[in-house]
Amino acid sequence: MITGTIGSGKTSSVMYPFTRELIEYSHDIPSKKLGMLILDVKGNYYSQVKTYAKYYNRENDLIVIELGRKYKV
């Protein structure tokens, strides 16, 4: 659990580095890559996840599901 007031740096100091580590983990070994589910209500977290996925060549692993729309692969 990560707690803090608005603007205290929870996302940039904890969530982004942790997400990057999970995406990076065994990214070059298909049978050991980790999967995760990220719920992003505001939609701004997605852009950073997409950047990490691109850097670690995992763009094809990214699936986006949006309300009222079909999912994007």
Biotite code that builds the C-alpha atoms (Angstrom):
import biotite.structure as struc

atoms = struc.array([
    struc.Atom([0.000, 0.000, 0.000], chain_id="A", res_id=1, res_name="MET", atom_name="CA", element="C"),
    struc.Atom([1.274, 3.438, -0.937], chain_id="A", res_id=2, res_name="ILE", atom_name="CA", element="C"),
    struc.Atom([-0.169, 6.417, 0.887], chain_id="A", res_id=3, res_name="THR", atom_name="CA", element="C"),
    struc.Atom([0.434, 10.143, 0.663], chain_id="A", res_id=4, res_name="GLY", atom_name="CA", element="C"),
    struc.Atom([-1.230, 13.406, -0.130], chain_id="A", res_id=5, res_name="THR", atom_name="CA", element="C"),
    struc.Atom([-1.951, 14.593, -3.648], chain_id="A", res_id=6, res_name="ILE", atom_name="CA", element="C"),
    struc.Atom([1.264, 15.648, -5.355], chain_id="A", res_id=7, res_name="GLY", atom_name="CA", element="C"),
    struc.Atom([3.591, 14.039, -2.811], chain_id="A", res_id=8, res_name="SER", atom_name="CA", element="C"),
    struc.Atom([5.303, 11.857, -5.442], chain_id="A", res_id=9, res_name="GLY", atom_name="CA", element="C"),
    struc.Atom([3.709, 8.441, -4.904], chain_id="A", res_id=10, res_name="LYS", atom_name="CA", element="C"),
    struc.Atom([3.478, 7.666, -8.607], chain_id="A", res_id=11, res_name="THR", atom_name="CA", element="C"),
    struc.Atom([6.831, 8.997, -9.757], chain_id="A", res_id=12, res_name="SER", atom_name="CA", element="C"),
    struc.Atom([8.900, 7.718, -6.829], chain_id="A", res_id=13, res_name="SER", atom_name="CA", element="C"),
    struc.Atom([7.271, 4.317, -6.274], chain_id="A", res_id=14, res_name="VAL", atom_name="CA", element="C"),
    struc.Atom([4.788, 3.231, -8.926], chain_id="A", res_id=15, res_name="MET", atom_name="CA", element="C"),
    struc.Atom([6.771, 4.068, -12.072], chain_id="A", res_id=16, res_name="TYR", atom_name="CA", element="C"),
    struc.Atom([10.013, 2.404, -10.879], chain_id="A", res_id=17, res_name="PRO", atom_name="CA", element="C"),
    struc.Atom([8.122, -0.670, -9.634], chain_id="A", res_id=18, res_name="PHE", atom_name="CA", element="C"),
    struc.Atom([6.187, -0.991, -12.894], chain_id="A", res_id=19, res_name="THR", atom_name="CA", element="C"),
    struc.Atom([9.389, -0.631, -14.925], chain_id="A", res_id=20, res_name="ARG", atom_name="CA", element="C"),
    struc.Atom([11.015, -3.444, -12.920], chain_id="A", res_id=21, res_name="GLU", atom_name="CA", element="C"),
    struc.Atom([8.045, -5.756, -13.533], chain_id="A", res_id=22, res_name="LEU", atom_name="CA", element="C"),
    struc.Atom([8.031, -5.041, -17.276], chain_id="A", res_id=23, res_name="ILE", atom_name="CA", element="C"),
    struc.Atom([11.815, -5.449, -17.477], chain_id="A", res_id=24, res_name="GLU", atom_name="CA", element="C"),
    struc.Atom([11.890, -8.751, -15.554], chain_id="A", res_id=25, res_name="TYR", atom_name="CA", element="C"),
    struc.Atom([12.854, -11.566, -17.965], chain_id="A", res_id=26, res_name="SER", atom_name="CA", element="C"),
    struc.Atom([11.610, -9.462, -20.883], chain_id="A", res_id=27, res_name="HIS", atom_name="CA", element="C"),
    struc.Atom([13.850, -11.432, -23.234], chain_id="A", res_id=28, res_name="ASP", atom_name="CA", element="C"),
    struc.Atom([12.696, -14.877, -22.017], chain_id="A", res_id=29, res_name="ILE", atom_name="CA", element="C"),
    struc.Atom([9.110, -15.434, -23.213], chain_id="A", res_id=30, res_name="PRO", atom_name="CA", element="C"),
    struc.Atom([8.311, -18.218, -20.752], chain_id="A", res_id=31, res_name="SER", atom_name="CA", element="C"),
    struc.Atom([9.362, -16.088, -17.760], chain_id="A", res_id=32, res_name="LYS", atom_name="CA", element="C"),
    struc.Atom([7.869, -12.693, -18.621], chain_id="A", res_id=33, res_name="LYS", atom_name="CA", element="C"),
    struc.Atom([5.511, -11.351, -15.974], chain_id="A", res_id=34, res_name="LEU", atom_name="CA", element="C"),
    struc.Atom([1.985, -10.262, -16.702], chain_id="A", res_id=35, res_name="GLY", atom_name="CA", element="C"),
    struc.Atom([0.068, -7.643, -14.775], chain_id="A", res_id=36, res_name="MET", atom_name="CA", element="C"),
    struc.Atom([-3.228, -5.828, -14.668], chain_id="A", res_id=37, res_name="LEU", atom_name="CA", element="C"),
    struc.Atom([-3.092, -2.058, -14.280], chain_id="A", res_id=38, res_name="ILE", atom_name="CA", element="C"),
    struc.Atom([-6.253, -0.069, -13.608], chain_id="A", res_id=39, res_name="LEU", atom_name="CA", element="C"),
    struc.Atom([-5.707, 3.514, -14.717], chain_id="A", res_id=40, res_name="ASP", atom_name="CA", element="C"),
    struc.Atom([-8.764, 5.636, -14.006], chain_id="A", res_id=41, res_name="VAL", atom_name="CA", element="C"),
    struc.Atom([-7.280, 8.971, -15.115], chain_id="A", res_id=42, res_name="LYS", atom_name="CA", element="C"),
    struc.Atom([-5.447, 7.540, -18.144], chain_id="A", res_id=43, res_name="GLY", atom_name="CA", element="C"),
    struc.Atom([-2.090, 9.190, -17.535], chain_id="A", res_id=44, res_name="ASN", atom_name="CA", element="C"),
    struc.Atom([-0.334, 6.095, -16.162], chain_id="A", res_id=45, res_name="TYR", atom_name="CA", element="C"),
    struc.Atom([-0.823, 4.315, -19.476], chain_id="A", res_id=46, res_name="TYR", atom_name="CA", element="C"),
    struc.Atom([1.578, 6.582, -21.359], chain_id="A", res_id=47, res_name="SER", atom_name="CA", element="C"),
    struc.Atom([4.455, 5.694, -19.023], chain_id="A", res_id=48, res_name="GLN", atom_name="CA", element="C"),
    struc.Atom([3.653, 1.973, -19.177], chain_id="A", res_id=49, res_name="VAL", atom_name="CA", element="C"),
    struc.Atom([3.636, 2.222, -22.982], chain_id="A", res_id=50, res_name="LYS", atom_name="CA", element="C"),
    struc.Atom([7.086, 3.872, -22.865], chain_id="A", res_id=51, res_name="THR", atom_name="CA", element="C"),
    struc.Atom([8.480, 1.054, -20.700], chain_id="A", res_id=52, res_name="TYR", atom_name="CA", element="C"),
    struc.Atom([6.884, -1.598, -22.917], chain_id="A", res_id=53, res_name="ALA", atom_name="CA", element="C"),
    struc.Atom([8.491, -0.040, -25.985], chain_id="A", res_id=54, res_name="LYS", atom_name="CA", element="C"),
    struc.Atom([11.917, 0.215, -24.313], chain_id="A", res_id=55, res_name="TYR", atom_name="CA", element="C"),
    struc.Atom([11.889, -3.468, -23.305], chain_id="A", res_id=56, res_name="TYR", atom_name="CA", element="C"),
    struc.Atom([10.378, -4.636, -26.626], chain_id="A", res_id=57, res_name="ASN", atom_name="CA", element="C"),
    struc.Atom([7.096, -5.669, -25.005], chain_id="A", res_id=58, res_name="ARG", atom_name="CA", element="C"),
    struc.Atom([4.712, -3.527, -27.023], chain_id="A", res_id=59, res_name="GLU", atom_name="CA", element="C"),
    struc.Atom([3.002, -6.647, -28.392], chain_id="A", res_id=60, res_name="ASN", atom_name="CA", element="C"),
    struc.Atom([2.253, -7.719, -24.813], chain_id="A", res_id=61, res_name="ASP", atom_name="CA", element="C"),
    struc.Atom([0.297, -4.531, -24.073], chain_id="A", res_id=62, res_name="LEU", atom_name="CA", element="C"),
    struc.Atom([-3.488, -4.796, -24.195], chain_id="A", res_id=63, res_name="ILE", atom_name="CA", element="C"),
    struc.Atom([-5.653, -1.777, -23.396], chain_id="A", res_id=64, res_name="VAL", atom_name="CA", element="C"),
    struc.Atom([-9.326, -2.165, -22.494], chain_id="A", res_id=65, res_name="ILE", atom_name="CA", element="C"),
    struc.Atom([-11.388, 1.026, -22.376], chain_id="A", res_id=66, res_name="GLU", atom_name="CA", element="C"),
    struc.Atom([-14.974, 1.554, -21.272], chain_id="A", res_id=67, res_name="LEU", atom_name="CA", element="C"),
    struc.Atom([-17.352, 1.915, -24.174], chain_id="A", res_id=68, res_name="GLY", atom_name="CA", element="C"),
    struc.Atom([-14.756, 0.778, -26.713], chain_id="A", res_id=69, res_name="ARG", atom_name="CA", element="C"),
    struc.Atom([-13.152, -2.389, -27.931], chain_id="A", res_id=70, res_name="LYS", atom_name="CA", element="C"),
    struc.Atom([-9.789, -3.328, -26.525], chain_id="A", res_id=71, res_name="TYR", atom_name="CA", element="C"),
    struc.Atom([-6.581, -2.267, -28.270], chain_id="A", res_id=72, res_name="LYS", atom_name="CA", element="C"),
    struc.Atom([-3.773, -4.700, -28.918], chain_id="A", res_id=73, res_name="VAL", atom_name="CA", element="C"),
])
